[in-house]
Amino acid sequence: MKKKATVGNVIEFKNGLRGVVEKVNENSVIVNLTYMENFHELDLNERTVVNHKNYKVIADSM
């Protein structure tokens, strides 16, 4: 089974976007995208929701 993210983990999802997990819900995580160096260039919201099936953990809690 795939590793479920915890608060503080860095995850990657959807074509290389990365963010820091701020909250873990039953079926998803809330991710802060301002972690990415190019965040302001991408014109994204600061946070997004990602289903557990749709990400991989790339770094443990910072």
Stockholm file with secondary structure:
# STOCKHOLM 1.0

chainA/1-62         MKKKATVGNVIEFKNGLRGVVEKVNENSVIVNLTYMENFHELDLNERTVVNHKNYKVIADSM
#=GR chainA/1-62 SS CCCCCCTTCEEEETTTEEEEEEEECSSEEEEEGGGSTTHHHHTCCSEEEEEGGGEEEEECCC
#=GC SS_cons        CCCCCCTTCEEEETTTEEEEEEEECSSEEEEEGGGSTTHHHHTCCSEEEEEGGGEEEEECCC
//
